[in-house]
Amino acid sequence: MAIYEKLEAKPAPLGTKGIIHWVKENLFPSVLSSILTIISIYILLTIIPPLLDWMIFDATWTGTKEEITKDGARWIFIFEKFNQFIYGFYPEEFYWRPNLVLFIFTAYILAFKYIDTVKVKAFIIISFPIIAYVLIAGGFGLEHVETEKWGGLLLTIIVASVGIIASFPIGIVFALGRQSNMPIIKTISVMYIEFIRGVPLITLLFMSSVILPLFFPEGMDFDKLLRALIGITLFQAAYIAEVIRGGLQAIPKGQYEAADAMGLSYWQSMGLIILPQALKISIPNIVGSFIALFKDTTLILIIGLFDILAMVTLTNSDTNWLGFETEGYVFVTIIYWAICFSMSKYAKSIEDRFNTNHK
């Protein structure tokens, strides 16, 4: 009996307390939280049922324009114009080429995530743009497709991908330049970063499309898409430089001193010790900049390039499908959200993988 008298009751494990305990602890822990929870539930019940009715239950999914009898979303417009939303004016008989690029891109992303060999990663980064350009633009026996025919989601992904890939190393260089002890290099880096960050992207796109050709020799002309890519890359590089500079400043001074004590050169210490830590710290902010760039690609409409959002506006001018812009914009919203969310989750998995602070 004495043994049982000494035993004390212990709280149940968190996983066995049940849903009622979870609701009480997370949704109604205090009076203020309870009020906010009730208000939130009321707002959700007010918004979600009508939204579901419009998007799903009362929506028109098949048929023709004349057969629409419901008041919900008319998704037949999306199905009718789907190819234009995705490929723009790209020739239909060559759709297999961007589809193959998407498949290769997905395979490379998975490989890049799980392969640790630096040489393999370098091969992926260098080879993919070449493969993608040859397949989409043409070459090596494939018929050439003018960039004026590129559009829709295809063009959006191309512009965002090139901007992300090309701006990253340039941003690293300018971040190191701004941290440099050499006055000339530091001054150039500071002037570039502050000038670019003080100018809207739409202005740079306009300058790259209209003003940049004025500096070319007579008879020389750059493709309109190439000019847009240059402007977007230069713009994004300035923001990436500031993000990475923040990561460099977060590295303890002792890391720099340890690299010097080991006799490493500047580039060895940066490449082997400082930059890997700075990039790991900066992953959330880097991804935030990349997501912002992906959304900013809609501005290429100002120079006559038709991304997926511009294609919605263009298809709404079809006299046979007037008044369907709401469905088009909702569709584009879903596409943008899905891609941005995927980028965020992919970056979070990389962040967790390289996290060295696990207990």
N, C-alpha and C positions, 0 to 999 in steps of 0.2 A: 504493500500500500504506500509505503514511503516513497517508492520510486515514482508512482503515478502522481503523487502530490507535488513533486518537484517539476513535472512537465508543465510548460507554459504554452498557451495557444499562440500560434503564429499566423500572420495574415496569409490568405490564399495567394498562390501565384497569380501574376497579372493576367496571364492567358486564361485563367479559369473563373474570372469574376463575372463574365457574362456581358451581354449587350446593354443591359440596363445600367450597369456600373459604368460602362464606357460612355453611354449617352450622358449620364449625370456628370461625369468627370470632364468631358470634352465640350458638351453643348450647354450644360446648365450648372457650371461650377459656382456662379455668383448671380446676383440679381441683374447686374448690367449685362452679363453674358447671356442670361436667359432672355432678356428683352431683345437683344441683338439677334439671337437665334430665332425667336418667334417672328421678328420682322423679316429676316432672311427667308424663312420658310414661306411666309406670306408672299413675298416678291417672286420666289421661284414658282409657287403655285399659280400666280397670276400670269407669269410669262411663259412657262414651259408648255402647258397644255395647248394654248392657241398656236404656239410655234410648231409643235408636233403635228397639230391638225393641218397647218399650212404646208409644212415640208413633207409630210408622209401620208397621213390618213386621207386628206382631201386633195392630194396632189394628182396631177395627170402625168402618167409615165409613158404611155404609148399612144399611138394614133397619129392623127394629123391636126393641124391648127384648127380646122373647122369642127373637129370632134370634141373640143374642150367644152365641158359642161360644168365642171367643178370650180370652186372659188379658190382652191389651193394653188400651190406652185405648179407651173407648167414646165415640167422637166423635159418635155419633148423638144423644147428649144435647145437645151443642152445637148441632147442626143443628136439633133439635126446638125448643130454647128461644132460638134466635139472635135473633129479633125482640125478645124481652123483654130480652136482654142489651144490645141496641143502643138500643132506643127506650123501654124500660120499659113503661108502660101507655098510651103515646101511641096515639091511634086509628090503626088500620092503614090506613084509607082516606086518611089525611093524611101518610103516610110521605114522600111526595114533597116536602113542605115542609122538613123537616130535611135531606133529601138535597140540595135546592137550596141551602140555607144552607152545607152543606159544600163544594159546588162553588164558590160565591161566595167562601168563605173561602180555598180553595186558590188561586183566581185572584188574590185580593187579596194573599196572601202572596208569590206570584211577582212581582206588580207592585211590592209594597213593597220587595222585594229589589233590583230592577233600575232603579227610577225614582228619580231624584235630586231631582226638583222637590218643594220643601217643601209647596206648596199641594196637590199631588196626594196626598202622604202624609197631610196633615191631613184631606183629604176622605175618604180610605180609613178612617182611624181613627174619624172622626165618623160616617160613613155606615153602616159595617158593623153596629155594634150596633143601629142603628135598623132596618135591613133585616132582620136576624136576628130581632129581637123581633117585628116585624110578621108575618113568615112563620111563626114557631114558635107564638107566642101567639095570633095572629089579629088582624084589623083590616083596614080598607079593603076590605071585602067578604069577607074570609076568616073562616070560622067560628072562634069563640074556643075555645081548648083550655086548661082549667084547669092550673095548675102542678102540682097533685096528680097529674096523669097523666104528667108528665115523669119520666123515669127512665133507668136504664141508662147506656150510654156517652154518650148525648145529654146527660143531666144533668151527668155528669162534665165534659164539655168546656165546657158553658155556665158552670158554677161556676168552673172553672179559668180560662177566658178572661176572664170579667168580673173575677175577682180580679187577674189579671195586668194587664189594661188599666187598670183603675181605680186600682190601688195604685201604679202607676208614677209618674204625676204627683204624687200625694199624697206619695209617698216622697221625690221631688225637693224638694218644698216643705219638708218636715221636715228634710231633710239641710241645705238652705240655712239653715233656721231655727236648727239646732244650731250652725252656723258663724257665725251672726249676732253682731254686736257689741251688739245691743239686748238688755238683760238680760231683759225680759219675754218677748220672742219666743224667746230661747234657753232660758229656764227652761221655758216651755210645751212646746217641742220635746223637751227632755231628759226631762221628766216623762212625756210621751206615749210616747216610744220605750222608755224603761226600764220603764215599767209594762207595755206590751204585750209586750215581750220576756221579761218575768218571769212571764207568765201563759200556760198551755197553750192551744192553739187550741180544744181541746174545751170548755174553760171559757168562752171567748168565744162559741162557738156556742150553748152552753147559755144564757148571759146574753142574747144577741141574740134567742133564741127565747122565753125565759120572762120575763126581767126587763125587757128593753127595752119591751115593750107596756105595762108598768105606768106608764111615763112619758107615754103617749099620752092625749089627751083621751078621755073616755068615748064609746064608740061608734066610735072610730077604730081601725082594725086594719091592720097591714101583712101582706102575703102572707108565708107561712113561708119561701119561697125567697128573697124579697127581704131578709128579716132575716138569713138565712144569708150572703147575698152581702155585706151590710154588715159582718158580723163578720169574714168572711174578708178583705175588702178592708182593713179597719183593721189586722188582724193582719199581713198581708203588707206593708203600707205601712211599718211600723216596721222590718222587716228590709231592705227596699229602701233606706230612708233611711240605715241604717248602711253598707250596701254602697257607696252613692254618696258618703257622707261619706269613706269610705276612699279613693275615687277623687279627691275634691277635695283631700285631704291629700297625695296623691301628686304633684299638680301643682307644679312648681318655683315658688318665690316670685317668680322673675323674670317669670313669665307675668302674675301679678297686677300687678306693677309696670309692665310694658309696657302693660297695659290702662289703668292710671291715667295713664301718660305720654301715651297717645293721646287722653286727655280723654273716655274712654267712661264712661257712667254705670254704676251697679252692675248693673242688669239687662242692659245692652248687653254689658258685659264677661263676665257669666256666660253669656248666651245665645250670644255669638259666639266666645268664646275659652276660657273655663274649663270650662263644662259639656260641650261636645263632646269635649274631651280627657279629662275625668273619666269620661264615659260609655264612651268607647272603652276606657279602662283597666279599667273595671268590668264589661265584657261577660261574662267567665267567671263571676264571682261572681253577677251578676244572673241569668244563665241557671240557675246552680245553685239560686238561691232560687226561680225559677219552676218548676223541676223538682220541688223539694221541695213547693211548693204544690200542684202537680198530684197528687202522691201523697197529700197530706194531705186531698184532697177526700173521701176515703173516710170521714172523720169526720162527714160530714153525716148519716150514719145515726142519730146520737145524737138528732137533732131530727125524725126520721121521714121523711127524704128518701132515696130508694132509688137510689143510683148503681150502676155496673156491678158492683162487688163485693157490694153489698147484694142485688142481683138474683140473684146466685149463691146466696146463703144462702136467699133467698125461694123460688127455683125448686126448691131441694132439699127444701122442705117439701111438694112435690107428691107425693102418695102413689103416683102412677104412675111416679115417677122418683126413688125414694129410693136413696141410696148412690152418687150420681154427683158428689159435691162435689169429688172430686180433679180430674176433668176440667174442671169449671167453674173452679176456682182456677188450674189450669195455663193455661187459655184467657185468663183475666183477666191473669195474669202476662205472657203474650206480648203482649197488647194494651198494657199499661202500659210494657213494655220498648220496644216499637216506637215509641210516641209519645214517650217520654222520649229515646230515642236520636235520633229525628228532630229534636226540639228542640235537642239538643246539636249535631248536625251542621249544622243551619241556622244556629245561633249561631256555630259555628266558621267557616262560610263568610262571615258578616258580619264577623267579627273579622279574617279574612284580607283581606277587601275594603278595610277601613279601616286596615289595618296600614301605617304609614308608615316602618317600620324595615327594609324589605327592602333587602338589599345589592345 
